[in-house]
């Protein structure tokens, strides 16, 4: 559960942007295409245009933030997330709301599963759910057990871990008394976001817990009593949050353990997303391959992310692939979104990704990401534009507010190349994505966006210009852009709030000619 003044945010400090945040240049454009209406969505206020995402998961109403790691129960992923139904009334605090899915593209709302304010300990923060197949906790084989942070007294100074359990396949939960299963070590301590996994080899449970600038590791036989066994310390990234711990196998057969955290590296020019280390884990201690972390996303808006097991058709787990999803927002401006004004909600998730372990030419390992494969099952329209040669700027004969674009850009000599997404009719407003000299970038400065400071407008990742080629896969939705570079080696996720009438698309180059090859646009119905 992220830190700082979140409780004030939950108290209803919502800020709409449709009217308040106008771009510096350009008048409102004439609509060139009407966006497709969302299906099976909550109604929009009469007379308003909807900014609700077309194919990303969104909360039905009120507020959402941190995803909680989904668990597999009877052929479905059970996805819980932090939810505040009282966001607009000023009441604080979060519950856990449930959504289920078979393909991780379409989600069915299951309502509140772990309620807030039903015990003296108040609301429920981040944690994790596990399926207790062997009845180690005594609630029955197959019971779903949640361990989550709560702060008795309603503040943030005393953070402790509490247990809830479900005997109806994760639909509703009962508190296991009002005492913590892991008490606070002291007032004012960061002590939150437990991530629990089953160590089948050693027959016990392992917890990773965010404790300021360290991740603490704990053991338990029954999920009710926990013993501290080691720490992993990393200074310079602020308070570490939402830890993650998993094992994954690369195509070359190498297995690595991965420790992840949500971390704020902005002060050092690093992302404020999901930092991770590859390494080894002996059941008690994690040893990193390198001191500095890598990042699973280099954009501005992929926080509180979780990874979880990919289940195969027979119910077994794929050792070579993890799924991942994050909250498409940032605490610097979490209350700012146009979805408040007409749609009555604040909370959108990233597309679910498939994460694999890959090896560089130098022998280092990293995590690569691609959008979940099942997205292809929801394609409603495909536009094949083929190969397009560009020298300067070229507007395409396509309009849309929500789509995926894939292409491979090749060149002999140039300074930069890319795309103008969600472009206004007069060309004054757009979101830019592409490469420039030795970096890939995603720039939202030309569109309405939540960052009023102007500091967080363009994200960068390394790029080798000598390659003469780059592959881009870009997911555009009404309030977000996610760019996957070179088969997901790097990803940029960012919020942006273009006017719904800004539906154009253009290609551009700088100081040279490039060919945009195999340009394909796909639209989705969810």
C-alpha positions, 0 to 999 in steps of 0.5 A: 500500500503506497505511502505519503498522503494517500488518506487525504486522497481517499477523502475525495480530493478528486480533480477532473481535467476535461475543462481545467487542463487545456493544452497551450496551443491549438483550438478544439478540433473537429471530430474525424471519427466517433469512438466506439461505445464501450460494452457492458460498462457502467453508464456515463452521465447524460450529456458527457463523453466517456473517457473509460478505457476501451480494452483495459480493466477499470474499476466500475465506480469510485476509486482503485489503486494497487493490484493484488496478485491474482490467484487461480481458482477453478479455472479462473484468475481471481484478481483483487484490488484496493477499492474505495466506494466512498471516494467521492463522499470523503470517507477514507480507506480501501477494501479489496474488490474482486474481478475474475477472468479466464483470459486476463482481457475480459474481467467480471466484477465480483464486488467487495471480497475483503471489506473495510472498517469491519474490525477495530483495525480499519481499512485493508491495504495491500497484501497477497492471497494464496490458496492453501491447498494442504490446509496448513492454516486449518481453514480447510483444504483449498481455503483462500487466505489473505494476509494484508497490511492494516493500521490500527487507529486509522493512521499510518504509523502502526502497520501490521499484518492481518489474516482473512480467510475464505471458504467459498472460493475467494468470493467473501472473506472472514477476519481471523480475529482482530490480532495481527499475525505479524505485529508492528516492530515499532511506531512509525515503521514502514512495515507493509505489503506482504507477499506470500509464496509457497516453498514446496521444496521445504514445505513452508510459506515465505513472506517478503515484506516492505520495510522502508529501504529493505525487504524482510523475509519471513517463514511460516508453517501455518500462515498464522505465525511468522519468523524473521530470517533475513533482509535485503537492503537497497538505499536510494530508492525511497521507501520500497513497496509492494515486494514480489518474489518468484522463480522463472526459467529462460529459454536456455534452461537457466532458472533465476529468482527475481525480487521486485519492488515498487520504488521511486527512483525519480530523484536519481533520474530513474523510473518510479515503477517496478524495480527488480533484481535477478539472482538466487534464493535459498529459501531464506536469503535472496542474493542479487546478481548485481547491485543496481536494479533493472526496471520492468517499466520505464514510463511514468505510470506503472506502479504497485505492479504484481506478477503471477503464475501463467496457467496452462490448459491443464492447470499446470504452471508455465515455468518460463512465463509470468503475467504482470499488471500495474496500476496506470497512475502515480501518487504525484497526481493520482487524483487527476483524471477526466474519468471522474467528470462523466464516468464517475470513477478513478482507477485503470490498470495496465494491460496484462503482460506476459513476462519472460526471462532473456539473456543479453549477448554479454550474458546478463539476464533481464525480463522482457514483456509483451501484451497478453496473447489473448488480446488477439482473441478480441480483435474487432478490426484490422487495418493493414497499411503495409510498408510506408516510406517517410521523409519528414511527416506523413499523416495516415488515413486512419482515425481512432481513440483505442487501438494497437499499432505494430511496425518495424522501422528501418533506415540507413541514416537519420536522427530520429523516427516515430509516430504522432498518436492521438493527433489533432486535426490541425496537428498541434496536439499529439503524443510522440513515440519513437527513437531519437539518436541513442534512446527510445522515447515516449512523450506526452507533452503535446497532449493533456496529461496529469503532470502539471509540474512539467517534469515528467513528460518524456521517458527514455530507454537505451537504444543502439542506433547502429542497428538501423532498425527498431520494432515498436508495439504501441497500445493506445487507449483513451487515457493511456499509452503503452509502448513495447520496444524491440520485442519488449526489451523495454516498456514505457507506460504513461497516462495521457488525456487527449481530447476525444476528438483528437483521433489522428495518426502520423509518422515522422522522421528527423534528418533522413528517410525511414521505411515503416514496415508492416504497419498494422493497426488492430482495434478491440472489442471487450 
